[in-house]
């Protein structure tokens, strides 16, 4: 099983120019001392340097290109002035704050990257979605469906994040909460496996270990009708033996609902959403 999306070294080398163009269009400066600027420098002339990169340098390059690709791909599909305004706010946060993985306490920039990546994930599944309050708006035959994206940098803040997200959704209609648990993934380096299923099984166990203590909290919120369901995302970097790619971002999603305590309408809406998003690396719980 090959990757869903492949980014070549040649493509990575083109990204700095495109990012500079985007920031100039939105009249935003990229400061020389910013993490974003450092990541642009890291991607320059990478084709001739790729064979000499150390493992740590390759991992940093991999992280850098994820951020740059998220910005460029979302920019290409901006539809109107409202979406452009939301995008401008996100790229401002990305430039202004730390971007290193597992930055203590997280950062607005990393949260913004999660929003952009999740939007592209939706679109890759052919779900009609756009940037909009609270974070992403999905167009469905039954109307607009709202997604509040929250990066869980500290497990002690899960309840506060759920309450804020629930309030944001309730002001607009119905929807789901997308939780990014990547800061709590056990695997900081590169997993080397023979089969991608090995990585997904490990990530599934990782996700379950992290959120199992919070299921009573999830269930209380679902029972109260605060939102229709929760998506829980974890990911890591893997090298799959036999594949032509060097490093792969392996993303695993769990779709969490409890039909026995939720309204039929909420279950129907969330099940429809999960069905549209369903892939080999998605599980309903």
Secondary structure, 3 states (H helix, E strand, C coil): CCCCCCCCHHHHHHHHHHHHHHHHHCCCCCCCCCHHHHHHHHHCCHHHHHHHCCHHHHHHHHHHHHHHHHHHHHHCCCCCHHHHHHHHHHHHHHHHCCCCCCCCCCCHHHHHHHHHHHHHHHHHCCCCEEECCCCEEEEECCEEEEEEEEECCCHHHHHHHHHHHHHHHHCCCCEEEEEECHHHCCCCCEEEECCHHHHHHHHHHHHHHHHHHHHHHHHHHHHCCCCCEEEEEEEEEEEECCCCCCCEEEEEEEEECCCCCCCHHHHHHHHHHHHHHCCCCEEEC
